[in-house]
Amino acid sequence: MTSASLVPHSVQLTGGLGASSGGERQFVACLARAAAAAGIDALFMEVHPDPERARCDGPNMLALESLAPLLKQIQSIDAAVRNGEAPPQ
């Protein structure tokens, strides 16, 4: 069985901004790392160069500059969970 984590939906606050959805971006990285530790096969995250200026879903997005370091952490966690080895550098 394949499992995936849809991180933006996990931090979304439907109607949180009145006329549109809000979100709790501060939890994106933590939830993504937790999903990797749980052994997911796929991870969906929304990123944007400037989430505050995104046309939609900005409150649920990770800043593009934060993506590479987070993906390295997720790779390390995934490797440890799957086979106890560190990913190639």
The 8 nearest C-alpha neighbors of each residue, nearest first, counted from 0:
[[1, 2, 40, 39, 3, 38, 41, 4],
 [2, 0, 40, 3, 39, 41, 38, 4],
 [1, 3, 39, 40, 41, 0, 4, 38],
 [4, 2, 41, 39, 42, 40, 5, 1],
 [3, 5, 42, 6, 43, 34, 41, 39],
 [6, 4, 43, 8, 7, 42, 3, 44],
 [5, 7, 9, 8, 44, 4, 43, 27],
 [8, 6, 59, 9, 10, 5, 44, 11],
 [9, 7, 11, 6, 10, 5, 59, 12],
 [8, 10, 6, 7, 11, 5, 30, 27],
 [11, 9, 23, 22, 7, 8, 59, 12],
 [12, 10, 22, 8, 9, 21, 59, 13],
 [13, 11, 21, 22, 15, 20, 14, 10],
 [14, 12, 20, 15, 11, 21, 19, 22],
 [13, 15, 20, 19, 17, 16, 12, 18],
 [16, 14, 21, 12, 20, 13, 17, 19],
 [17, 15, 21, 19, 14, 20, 18, 13],
 [16, 18, 14, 19, 15, 20, 21, 13],
 [19, 17, 16, 14, 20, 15, 21, 13],
 [20, 18, 14, 16, 17, 21, 15, 13],
 [21, 19, 14, 13, 15, 16, 12, 22],
 [22, 20, 15, 12, 16, 58, 11, 13],
 [21, 23, 11, 58, 12, 59, 10, 24],
 [22, 24, 10, 25, 26, 59, 58, 11],
 [23, 25, 59, 26, 27, 58, 22, 60],
 [24, 26, 23, 27, 28, 29, 61, 10],
 [25, 27, 29, 24, 28, 23, 30, 10],
 [28, 26, 30, 24, 29, 25, 31, 6],
 [29, 27, 31, 30, 26, 32, 69, 25],
 [28, 30, 32, 26, 31, 27, 33, 25],
 [31, 29, 33, 27, 32, 28, 34, 26],
 [30, 32, 28, 34, 33, 29, 27, 35],
 [33, 31, 35, 29, 34, 30, 73, 28],
 [34, 32, 30, 36, 35, 31, 29, 37],
 [33, 35, 37, 31, 36, 32, 39, 30],
 [36, 34, 32, 38, 37, 33, 39, 77],
 [35, 37, 33, 38, 34, 76, 32, 80],
 [36, 38, 34, 35, 39, 33, 80, 32],
 [39, 37, 35, 36, 80, 34, 40, 77],
 [38, 40, 2, 35, 3, 41, 34, 37],
 [41, 39, 2, 3, 1, 38, 42, 35],
 [42, 40, 3, 39, 4, 2, 43, 1],
 [41, 43, 4, 3, 5, 44, 40, 39],
 [42, 44, 5, 6, 4, 41, 45, 3],
 [45, 43, 6, 7, 46, 42, 5, 60],
 [44, 46, 60, 61, 7, 43, 47, 59],
 [47, 45, 61, 60, 63, 62, 44, 48],
 [46, 48, 63, 50, 49, 62, 60, 61],
 [47, 49, 63, 62, 50, 46, 64, 53],
 [48, 50, 47, 51, 52, 62, 53, 63],
 [51, 49, 57, 53, 47, 52, 60, 62],
 [50, 52, 49, 57, 53, 58, 54, 60],
 [53, 51, 50, 49, 54, 57, 55, 48],
 [54, 52, 50, 57, 55, 51, 49, 47],
 [53, 55, 52, 57, 56, 50, 51, 47],
 [54, 56, 53, 57, 58, 52, 19, 20],
 [55, 57, 59, 58, 60, 53, 54, 20],
 [56, 58, 50, 53, 60, 59, 55, 51],
 [57, 59, 22, 21, 56, 60, 24, 23],
 [60, 58, 22, 24, 7, 57, 56, 11],
 [61, 59, 45, 46, 57, 58, 50, 24],
 [60, 62, 46, 63, 45, 47, 24, 65],
 [61, 63, 47, 64, 65, 46, 48, 50],
 [62, 64, 48, 47, 66, 65, 46, 61],
 [63, 65, 62, 66, 67, 48, 68, 61],
 [66, 64, 63, 62, 67, 68, 69, 61],
 [65, 67, 69, 63, 64, 68, 70, 62],
 [68, 66, 70, 69, 65, 71, 64, 63],
 [69, 67, 71, 70, 66, 65, 72, 64],
 [70, 68, 72, 66, 71, 67, 73, 65],
 [69, 71, 73, 67, 72, 68, 74, 66],
 [72, 70, 74, 68, 69, 73, 75, 67],
 [73, 71, 69, 75, 70, 74, 76, 68],
 [72, 74, 70, 76, 75, 71, 32, 77],
 [75, 73, 77, 71, 72, 76, 70, 78],
 [76, 74, 72, 78, 73, 77, 85, 86],
 [75, 77, 73, 79, 78, 74, 36, 35],
 [76, 78, 74, 80, 75, 79, 35, 73],
 [79, 77, 75, 81, 84, 76, 80, 85],
 [78, 80, 83, 76, 84, 77, 81, 82],
 [79, 81, 77, 78, 82, 83, 76, 36],
 [82, 80, 78, 79, 77, 83, 38, 84],
 [81, 83, 84, 79, 78, 80, 77, 85],
 [82, 84, 79, 78, 80, 81, 85, 77],
 [85, 83, 79, 78, 82, 86, 81, 75],
 [84, 86, 78, 75, 79, 87, 83, 74],
 [85, 87, 75, 78, 88, 84, 74, 79],
 [88, 86, 85, 84, 75, 74, 78, 71],
 [87, 86, 85, 71, 75, 74, 84, 72]]
